[in-house]
Amino acid sequence: MAYTVTPTAIPDVLMLDPQVFGDTRGYFFESFNQKDFERATGLSLQFVQDNHSRSARGVLRGLHYQVKHPQGKLVRVTQGEVFDAVVDIRPASPTFGRSVGVRLSADNKRQLWIPPGLAHGFLVVSESAEFLYKTTDYWMPEFERSLAWNDPTAGVDWPLAELAPLQPSLAAKDAAAKSWDQLRQEW
């Protein structure tokens, strides 16, 4: 099997550890194989878009989601390290309101499956990071929303002490993100 799959505190958010073949020359692994993904997760998905970002230390992106055409995401880091955060904003979910944080890095090669309908973001804790993700639907800016990264109801335990004395660096849309209460009527 190409992946070891571990459910998180939100059971349908899955950590995938790929089988890595390494020796003194380096390493090799399949970063994605549709058949192995389906076998390991039980999910049959169609990915329609791949995204790649590079960010400096302290950059915090998120917590993003789309109110229509929600995106499932398979995320990983190819350079550096991030703290990846997911918040369950699905009102009918038994884990509604719960958050999960996972370290993703080029070293651990871990991937995270984030089902459609959850808010997602990450904080770069290394000097820089390259972040790749596959999505199950297209980005539609008219439906994108940002939940405030530091909203206490979201409950994300960001590792801010690792950045000291830096504070998170936010895009304008994330600095203007709305609170849980302001956004909840759209869920």
C-alpha positions as CSV (number, residue, x, y, z in Angstrom):
1,M,0.0,0.0,0.0
2,A,1.4,3.4,-0.9
3,Y,-0.2,5.3,2.0
4,T,-0.7,4.8,5.8
5,V,-3.9,6.6,6.7
6,T,-4.6,8.0,10.1
7,P,-7.9,9.7,11.0
8,T,-7.7,12.9,13.1
9,A,-9.9,14.4,15.8
10,I,-12.2,15.2,12.8
11,P,-12.4,11.6,11.6
12,D,-13.0,12.4,7.9
13,V,-9.9,14.7,7.9
14,L,-7.2,12.1,7.1
15,M,-3.4,12.2,7.5
16,L,-1.7,10.2,4.7
17,D,1.9,9.1,5.1
18,P,3.3,7.9,1.8
19,Q,5.6,4.9,1.5
20,V,9.0,6.4,0.8
21,F,11.9,4.4,-0.8
22,G,15.2,5.8,0.2
23,D,18.9,5.0,0.1
24,T,22.2,6.9,0.0
25,R,21.3,8.4,-3.3
26,G,18.1,10.1,-2.1
27,Y,14.4,9.0,-2.1
28,F,11.4,8.2,-4.2
29,F,7.7,8.1,-3.5
30,E,4.5,8.5,-5.4
31,S,3.0,11.7,-4.2
32,F,-0.4,10.7,-5.7
33,N,-1.8,7.5,-7.2
34,Q,-5.6,7.5,-7.7
35,K,-6.0,3.7,-7.2
36,D,-3.9,3.7,-4.0
37,F,-5.6,6.8,-2.7
38,E,-9.0,5.2,-3.2
39,R,-7.9,1.9,-1.7
40,A,-6.4,3.6,1.4
41,T,-9.1,6.1,2.0
42,G,-12.3,4.5,0.5
43,L,-12.8,7.8,-1.3
44,S,-13.4,8.0,-5.1
45,L,-12.7,11.7,-6.0
46,Q,-12.0,13.7,-9.1
47,F,-9.4,16.4,-8.6
48,V,-9.8,19.3,-11.0
49,Q,-7.1,21.9,-10.0
50,D,-3.6,21.8,-8.5
51,N,-2.3,24.9,-6.7
52,H,1.2,25.8,-5.6
53,S,2.2,28.6,-3.2
54,R,5.4,29.8,-1.7
55,S,5.4,31.8,1.5
56,A,7.9,33.3,3.9
57,R,8.2,32.5,7.6
58,G,5.2,33.8,9.6
59,V,2.8,34.0,6.7
60,L,-0.6,32.8,7.7
61,R,-3.1,31.9,5.0
62,G,-6.7,31.2,5.9
63,L,-9.0,30.1,7.3
64,H,-10.6,29.8,3.8
65,Y,-13.7,28.0,2.5
66,Q,-16.3,28.4,-0.3
67,V,-20.0,28.7,0.6
68,K,-21.0,27.3,-2.8
69,H,-18.9,24.8,-4.7
70,P,-16.9,23.8,-1.6
71,Q,-13.5,22.3,-2.3
72,G,-12.0,19.1,-0.9
73,K,-8.3,19.5,-0.7
74,L,-5.3,17.1,-0.6
75,V,-2.5,19.2,0.7
76,R,1.3,18.7,1.2
77,V,4.5,20.7,1.6
78,T,7.5,20.2,-0.7
79,Q,9.9,22.6,0.9
80,G,9.9,23.8,4.5
81,E,7.3,23.3,7.2
82,V,3.8,24.5,8.0
83,F,1.3,24.1,10.8
84,D,-1.9,23.2,8.9
85,A,-5.3,23.9,10.5
86,V,-8.8,22.7,9.7
87,V,-12.0,23.8,11.3
88,D,-15.3,21.9,10.9
89,I,-17.9,24.5,9.9
90,R,-20.5,21.9,8.7
91,P,-23.6,22.4,11.0
92,A,-24.8,18.9,10.5
93,S,-21.5,17.3,11.3
94,P,-20.9,15.5,14.7
95,T,-17.6,17.4,14.8
96,F,-19.0,20.8,14.1
97,G,-16.9,23.5,15.7
98,R,-13.9,21.2,16.2
99,S,-10.4,22.1,14.9
100,V,-7.4,20.0,14.0
101,G,-3.8,21.1,13.6
102,V,-1.1,19.0,11.8
103,R,2.5,19.6,11.0
104,L,3.3,19.1,7.3
105,S,6.8,19.3,6.0
106,A,9.1,18.4,3.2
107,D,10.9,16.1,5.7
108,N,7.8,14.1,6.9
109,K,6.2,14.1,3.4
110,R,2.8,13.8,5.1
111,Q,-0.4,14.8,3.2
112,L,-3.7,15.9,4.7
113,W,-7.1,15.2,3.1
114,I,-9.6,17.9,4.0
115,P,-13.2,17.2,2.9
116,P,-15.4,19.8,1.2
117,G,-17.1,22.2,3.6
118,L,-14.3,22.8,6.1
119,A,-12.3,26.0,6.7
120,H,-8.6,25.6,6.1
121,G,-5.4,27.5,6.6
122,F,-1.7,27.2,7.4
123,L,1.1,29.0,9.1
124,V,4.7,28.9,7.8
125,V,7.0,27.9,10.7
126,S,10.2,27.4,8.7
127,E,12.1,30.2,6.8
128,S,9.9,29.6,3.8
129,A,7.6,26.9,2.6
130,E,6.2,25.6,-0.7
131,F,2.6,24.3,-0.3
132,L,0.8,22.2,-2.9
133,Y,-2.8,21.2,-3.0
134,K,-5.2,19.3,-5.2
135,T,-8.8,20.5,-5.1
136,T,-12.1,18.7,-6.0
137,D,-13.7,21.9,-7.3
138,Y,-12.5,25.1,-8.9
139,W,-11.6,28.3,-7.0
140,M,-14.6,30.7,-7.2
141,P,-13.7,34.0,-5.6
142,E,-17.3,35.1,-5.4
143,F,-18.0,32.2,-3.0
144,E,-14.8,32.3,-1.0
145,R,-14.9,33.4,2.6
146,S,-12.3,33.8,5.3
147,L,-13.0,32.9,8.9
148,A,-10.8,34.9,11.3
149,W,-7.7,32.8,12.0
150,N,-7.7,33.8,15.7
151,D,-11.5,33.5,16.3
152,P,-11.8,31.8,19.8
153,T,-14.8,29.7,18.7
154,A,-12.7,28.1,15.9
155,G,-10.2,27.0,18.6
156,V,-7.1,26.7,16.5
157,D,-4.0,26.4,18.7
158,W,-1.5,28.1,16.4
159,P,2.1,27.7,17.4
160,L,2.7,31.5,17.6
161,A,5.5,31.2,20.2
162,E,7.7,29.6,17.5
163,L,7.5,32.8,15.5
164,A,8.4,35.2,18.3
165,P,9.0,38.1,18.0
166,L,7.2,37.9,14.6
167,Q,3.5,38.2,14.4
168,P,1.5,36.4,11.6
169,S,1.7,38.1,8.2
170,L,-1.8,38.2,6.6
171,A,-3.2,39.0,3.2
172,A,-5.7,41.8,3.2
173,K,-8.6,39.4,2.8
174,D,-7.4,37.4,5.9
175,A,-6.9,40.5,8.0
176,A,-10.5,41.5,7.2
177,A,-11.8,38.0,7.8
178,K,-15.1,37.7,9.8
179,S,-15.8,36.1,13.1
180,W,-17.6,32.7,13.6
181,D,-20.8,34.5,14.5
182,Q,-20.7,36.8,11.5
183,L,-20.2,33.9,9.1
184,R,-22.4,31.3,10.7
185,Q,-25.6,32.3,8.9
186,E,-24.0,31.3,5.6
187,W,-23.2,27.7,6.8
